[in-house]
Amino acid sequence: MRRSLQFAAAALLSCGMPAIAQFSVPEIAFDSPAEPLKTPDNVTFGEVAGVATNSRGDVFVYTRTGRTTLVLGGARPFAHGGSRLFQFDRTGKFVREIGQGTYGFMYAQQVRVDPQDNVWTVDQFSNMVIKFDPQGQVLMTLGRKAEAEVVPARGPAPPAQAAAPGRGGAAAPAAAAPGGRPPGSGGEQDIFARPTDVAWDAAGNIYVADGLGNNARVAKFDKNGKFIRTWGYRGTAPGQFQDVHGIVIDAQGNVYVADAGNKRIQVFDTDGNFKRAFINVGRPQGICITPGPRQVLYVSNSNPPNDIDYDGEIYKVDLNGKLLGKFGRAGKVLKEFGTTNSIDCRNENELYVGEIINWRVQKLTLRP
């Protein structure tokens, strides 16, 4: 048995993955007050896909709600038809709605705030990343929404497409990318396929996690939105991805990518060169990194949308992949989580968590 464990550890190290065996992870005590954000009487959250804060402590929530965007003969091809972006002040008081009626708000996936307090939304179905200035005006768009949506044919789907990925069935095999590139590699441009997240390095370069559709890559652009490079494609080896669910960058320029389908976080330099991977965080979905000289990661081992009863905890991880603690579990009451899709952690001991299943934002205060 000991020789088998040694062999497994050697195999992980040979492919650049740390063999971190932590059988006892400290539990972190925390509090979660009821209703940290106070919406107007006529405003409710749907599935909270994104939550983020700016330098003043204002809170931004990108939620799957709103009006139906497509109706054909009385049918509703989209289960969720429209998304909304709300802003609250640091006390939780509602401030305003941003981008009302925006062309690219179809199916919210993530919201982030950059160091200049610009607000960025990532939308799955429009395949767009949109940058708003602090006043709420659009500054930049990456990707585009097609003029028409492809409507599936009536009748049973082909066997390979009968079940969608992440919903209890096998995904259809990915087609090869144009130009003979490997499946999932995407194009050398800002045409995305269900993007999931956005991040920036110290020079202001933009990194888009792309994604949950045919692509499985990271796309890099300069601060003006000009394409620089792309890396990754569908697979299980180092540098390859399944579901690219999140992305953050530390002060040294290391790029951390939540490779949920392969149950790992992969770490790269800003040119996409693989450095290492963490395989001790379950299936990472929501991810954030704290500012300041002592940076740590918070990573959610999110329970799948079709099973609320297992996983769900959030891990606190140092930048070498060591688990510093964990808290929470799957469930519906306060201090439990229902498919955490977004974590904001501008302060190491104060977090905001956006939940898809429970339609809410929780404000968490970790006890030292």
N, C-alpha and C positions, 0 to 999 in steps of 0.2 A: 504494500500500500504506500509506504513512504517513497519507494522508487517511482511509483506511478505519479505521485504528487510532484516529485522533483522533475520528472519528464514533462509534465504539463506546464510547470513553471518555466522550464527551459524553452518550451515551444512558444509560450507567450512572449518571452523576452526576445526570441529570435525574430519575431515580426514587429518588434518595437512596442509591445504592450507591457505595461508594468504588471507583474503578478502580485497584486495587493490583496492579501487575505486578511480581512478584518471581520472576525466573527462576532465581535462585540462592539457596537457603535453606540456611543453615549447618547442618551435621550436629552434633548434640549427642552426645557420648560418654556412655555410661551403663553401669551394672552391674546384674545381676539374679541374686541368689543362688538356689540351688535350695531348694525347700520352705521358703519364709519363714513359713508357717503349719503347725503340726503338729497334725493331727487325730488323735483316738483311733482305735484299730484298727478299730472298728466304724462309723466315720463317713467318708464320702467326699463330695466335691463332685460335683454335676452341673453343668449349665450355670451359670456364675457370672454372674448378671445384675447384682448390685450389690455394691459394696465401699465402706466408709466408715470413718473413724476419729473418735474423740472427743477431748476436750481432754487426756486422759491418754495418748493414743497407742494405746488399745485399738482393735482392728480388728473390724468387723462385716461378715459375708458373708451375702448373701441369694442362695440358690442353688436352681435347679430340680431338685429331687430328692424323695425321700420316697415315700409310698404312692399307689396309684391312687385317684383321687377319684370316678370314675364308671365303672361297668361295666354294660353293657346286653347281655344275652344272650351273654356271653363276649367281646363287642367292647370295645375301649378307644378311645372317641372322642377322648380327649386323649393326645397323644404323651408329654406330661409330666404326671404326676398328683400334684401337691403340691409344696410348697416349704418350705424350712427356713431359719431365721435363727440363725447361729452367732456367738459372741463369742470373741475371742482377746486376750491381753494384748499389750503392746508388744514383748515378746520373741518372739511367735508361739505361745505356749503356749495350748492350748485352755482356755477358762474355763467356758462353759456354752452351752446352747441356749435361745433366747428364743422364747416364743409357740408352744410345741409344741402341735399340734392346733388352732391358731387357725383360725377359720371362714373368714377371708379369705385364707389362704395357699394359693393354687391354682397360679399361674404367675408366679413372681418376675420383676419388671422392674427395680427399683431400690431401694437403701437409702441414706438420708442421715442425718446427725446434725446437729441444730440447735445454736445457740450455747449452749443450756442443757443440752446433752448428752442431750436426748431423741432417741430413735431412731425414724425414720419409714420404713415400708416402702411401696412402690408395687407393686401386684399387677395384672397385665393382665386375667386371666380373671375374677376376682371384682370387678373395677372398683372396687377400694378402696384408699384411702390410710389407713394405721393409724399412730398415734402411741403409742409406748411411753415410759414414764419411764425414768430410768437404772437402776431396779431391775427393769425388764422387765414392768411392769404396763401394761395398755392405758389410755391417757388420753383418746383421741379417735379416732373413725372418720369418714372422709369417703367418700361413695359407698356402694354397697351391693352385696351378692351376691344375685342372684335366687334364689328358692326352687327353681326348675327351670331347667335348661339347655336351650336350643333345640338339638335334634338334627337335623342335615341329613337331608333325605329320601334314600332309597336311589336309586341310578341316577345317570346323568350329570348334572352341574350345568348350568344354563343357560349359554349361551356367555359372557355378560358376567361370570359368576362362576366360570368354569372354573379360573382361576388366582388365587392369593392375592397381594396386593401384596407386593413385595420378594422373591418367590420365582421370578422369571423370567417372570412373565406380567402381563397388564394387570389392574388392579383394576376391580371393578364400579363404575359411576358412583354417586356419593353421592346419597342422597335428600335432598330439601329438609328443613330442620329444622322442627319444629312452629312454628306461628304465622307462617308465611311467611318465616322467616329464611333466609339463604343456606345452601346445603349445607355441612355441617361446622361450623356455628357453635355447635352444642350448645344446651342449655337454660340458663336463668338459675337454676342449682341445682347440687348436687353429684352429679348422675347422669352418670357418666363412661362413655366407650367406649374401653377399653384405654388407661388413663393410663400415662404413662411416667416422670414425674419430679416432684419437689416442691422448692420453695425458699421463703425467707423474706426479708422486708425488715427494716430496722432497727426498725420498730415491731412486728414479730412477725406481720404479715400473711402469709398463706399463699398461694402460687402453685402451681397444679397444671398441668403440661403434659399435655394431653388431646387427641390422642393418635394412636393407630394404628388406630382403628376408624372409625366414622362421623364422629366429631368431629375437628376440626383447629383447636384453640383453646388459649388460656390462660384458666384460671378463677381468680379472686382471691377470698379469704375473709379475714375478720378473724382475730385470734389465737384467738378462741373458736369458729371454724368457721362463722360466719355469712356467707352469700354477699354479695359486694360487687359484682363485675362480671365480665364475660367479654369477651374480644376475639379476633378472628381467625376465619376460615372458610376453606374449601378453595379454593385458587387459587394463582396465581404472582405476583401483584402485591405490592408492599410492604404488609406488614400481613396478608397471607394466607399460608397454610401448606399443605404436603402432609403429610409425616410429622413431627409435633412430637415430637422424640426426647429433648430434654433442656432444662433451664432452670437458670440460676444468676443471682445478683444481686450487683452490686458495692457498695462502701461508699457510693457516691453515689446509689444507688437505680436504677441502670440495669439493665434486665432483658434478659438474653441468652438467646435461644431457638434451639436447634439445629433448624433447619428442614431435616431430612435429605433429604426428597423434592425440595426445590428447591436442594439443595447450597449452603446458605448459613447463616450465623448472623444473625438479625435482632435489633436492639437497640431497646428501647422504654423509656419512662418507666413509673412504677408505675401510671399510669392507662391504659396500653396505647397511648399515642401513639407512632407509628413515628419513630425517630430516624435509623438508618442500618443498613447490612447489610455483612457480610464475605462475599466470594464466592471466597476463596482457600484454603479449608480442606477441599476435597473434599466428601465426604458425611458431615457431622458426626453422630456418634452418642453417644459418651461425651464429657462436658464437665465441667470443674470450674474453680473460680476460687480463687486463693490468698488467704489473709487478709493483714492488715497494710497498711502505707501504700503499698507498691509491689505492686499486684495484677497478676497475669497470668492468662491463660486457658491451659488445656491442652485440646486438642480432638483426638479420634481421627477420622481418615479411615478408618472401619472397612470392611474387606473384607466383602462380602455373605456370608451363611451358605452360599450355594451355590457359592462360588468362593474358595478359600483362597489363591490364588496371586497376587493383586494388591492394591494399596493396603495398608492396615493401619498406616501410619505415624501417629505422634502429633505434632501441631504445638504449639509454644509461641508464643502470640500476645499482643501487648499490647492494651490496652483500646481502641485506635484501629484495630485490625485488622492491624497490621504483624506479619508472621511473624518471630519472633525465632530460630527454629530448628526442627528436626524430628529425630525419632529412631525407630528400629524399622522393621519391615516385616512383611508378611504371612508367616505360617509357623507351625511347630509347636514349634521348639526355644526355649530361653530367649533372651530379647531379640527374639523375634518374637511376633506377635500374631495370634490367631484370633478375629475379630469382637469387638473391644473394646466392651463395652456400658457400662462404668462406670470412672471415674477419680476417685481421691481425692487431693487436693493441699493438705493443710493446711500443708505445707512446700514451698517452691518447688523444692527439689532432692531431695525424697523423695516418691515417688508410689506408690500402690497401684493396680493395674489388674485389672479383672475381665473374663475372657474367656468367651464363650459356646461357641465351637467347641472350645477346648482344655481346658475344664473346670478352670480353675485361676485362682489369684490370683498375680500377679507383684509383687514389691516392687522398685521401680526407684530407684536412686541416680544422679542426674545429676552429671556431673563439671563443675566450673566451667570 
